[in-house]
């Protein structure tokens, strides 16, 4: 593998790992939170994901590949997430809180991993156009991934998973960024339709996680004002990151 292929791939892996890793570190530094803090934390994770989908992934997909590709990809992502959720072990309705949050964390990680693949495609195709463009995209994606790392780590933290394993989960979820970067370089000028479809599928999967897991879980904690505040704070955090870069 020549350096013209290896370098963008390495940059993609580092960009994803640093961003989600930092988000994971921020989350695991907190001790086990109270019920109200749990409600806020889950709402915050859901808000971040909704903000990214509504104001970043779907608009980018529509601009790149058109409305039809975006809608089809979004629907595919939603149904794929629903299928994965239905066949996952423990989907019996009799889970204890720990296994439930563990399952939620896995679904969040899967949704964000799909998103990271699309980000990697953007990094790799940026490198094909110009090296500095690829580096700028990688830097933006790294900062962009910090709250996503928080969204992955939060349910695992609530499931009382060990900190080292939480950080490992964030790193594993970020790996598709490097894989996507490699694919973007190998494919050269990436097809706009492929990139748009990846973006919208990621958006659908992330929305499915929020709708099926994060918000219902937060609502069940019976601290509704804190859920609402968390969602609002998450959406605003996502907006600040998206529009400041």
N, C-alpha and C positions, 0 to 999 in steps of 0.2 A: 504493500500500500504506500503510494507516494505521499509526500508531505502535503501536496495540494488536496489530497483526500483526507489524510490523517489529521491535519491541523483543524479543519472545521469540525470534524467528528469529536476531537478532544474538547474543543471550545464548547460544543453543544453539551457534552457530558458535564463539564465543569459549570456551565451556566445553570443547568437544571439542578445539579447537586447543591451548589452554593445557595441558590434561591430557596428551594424547598427545605434544605437543611437548616438554614437560618430560621425559617418559620417554625420548624419543628423544635429547635432549641428554645426559642422564645416561649413556646407553649409548655414544654416539659419543665421549665424552671419554676412553674407555679405548683404549689402543693394541691392536694385534692380539694376542689372548691366546694362551696355550699350549694344547696339546691338552686338558689337564685343565681349564683355564679355559673352553675351548670347551664341553666336556661339561657343566660346571656351568651355563654361561650358557644353553645350549639346554634343559637340564632345568629351570632356573629359569623360563624363558619358558613352557614347557609346564605347569609347576606352577601358575603364576599363572592361566593360562587354565582349567585344570581346576578350580581353586578357585572362580573366578568362576562357571563353569557350574554346579558342584555345589551351591554354597552361596548363590548369588545369582540367576542367570538362571532355572534350572529351578524352584526354590521359588516365585519371583515369578510365573512362568508358571502353575504349578499353582494358586496362590492366586487368580490373576486370572481364568483361563478354564477351570479344571478339568483333571483328569488327562488326559482324552482329547485335548484340544487341545494340551496340552504334549507328549504322546507323538508325536502326528502331526507337530507342528512340528519336534520334535527329529529325527525320522526323515527328514523332508524336508530339513532342514539338512545332515544327514550325507550323504545321497545326492546333494544338489546339489554339495557340496564334492567328493565323489568324481568326479562328472561333470566339473566344472571342471578338476580335477587331471588327469583322463585325456586331456583335449583340449588341455591347455596345451602350447605348444612346448617341446621339450626332454625330453619324457616318454618317453625311449627306453631308459633303463637304462644309457646310456653317457655320462652327463654328467660333466664335471669338477667338482671340489668347489665352485668359484666359481659356476658356473651352477646347481648343485644348491641352494646356499644362497640364490641369487637367486630361484629358483623357490619355495623355501620361504617366503621373505619376502613374496612376492606373495600366496601362499595365506593366510598369517597376516593380512596386511592386509585381504584380502577377508573373512575370517571376522570380524575385529573391526569392519570397516565395517558389516557386517550388524547386529552388536550395537549399534553407535553409533546406527543408525537407531531402534532400540527405545528407547534412552536419550533421543533427541530427542523421541520421542512422549511420553515421561513428562514432559519439561520443558514441552512445549507444552500438554499437558492440565493440568499443574499450574498454569500461568498462567491457564488458563480458570477454574479454581476460585478462585485467589487469587494476586495478583502475588507476594507474599512466599513462598508455597509454591513457585512456579515458580523463584524465585531460590535457595531452599534446595536444591531438587532439582538445579539447575544446578551449585551449589557442590559438592555431594556427587559428582555425575558427573565433575566436573573432577578431583577428587582420585582418584576411582575409576579414571580413565583413565591415570594416570601409569604404573602397571605395564604397562598394555596398550601404551602407547607403547614401553616397553622391549621387550616381546615382538615388536613390529613391527620395531624397529630392530636387534635382535640378529642375525637371519639376514642382513640386508643388511650389517651391520658385518662379519660373517664372510666375506661375498662381496666384501669390500673395495670396496664402493660408496662414492663420495665423500660426505663428511659433509653437504654441502648437499643432495644428492639424498636421503639418508636422512631428513633433517628434512622435506624436501618430501613424501616418501612418508607420513610420520606425519600431516602436515597434510591430505593428500588423503584418507587413511583416516578422519580425524575429520570430514570435511565432511558425511557423512550425519546427524550430530548436529543440525546446523542445518536440514537438509532435514526431518528428523523433527519438529523443533520447529515448523516452519511447518505441516506436516501436522497436528500435534496441535492447533494453534490453529484452523486452518481447519475441522477436523472437530468442533471443540467438545469435548463430553464424549466422548472417544475410546471406541470400543467395547472393552469388556474382552476380547472374543474376539480382536479384531485385535491388541491389545497383547500378549496372552498368546502368540499365534501368532508374532509377531515375536521375542519373547524366546526362545521355544523353538527357532525356526529358527536364531537366532544361536548358541544353545547347541550345537545339533547341528553347525553349521559349524565352530565353534571346537574341539569335541571331535574332529572329523574331522581338523583340522590337526594337533592334538597326536598323535593315533594314527597318522596316515599319514606325518608329516614330522618333527616336533620330537623325539619320543622315539626313533624309529628312528635318526635322524641322530646324536643324542647317544650312543646305544648303540654305534654303529659306531666311535666314537672310542676304544673299548677303555679307558675310564676309568670303569668302572661305579660305584665308590663316589662319584665326583664327580657322576655323573648322578643317583643316588639323593638325594644331599645337595641338589642343585639343585632337584629336584622338590619335596622336602620344604620347602625354603626358599621356593619359589615359592608353594606351597599356603598356607603359614603367613602369608606376606606378604599374599596375597589375603584370607585370613580376618581378619587384623588390620584391613585397610582396610574390609572389609564390615561387621564387627561393631563397629567404633569409630565409625561414622557413623550 
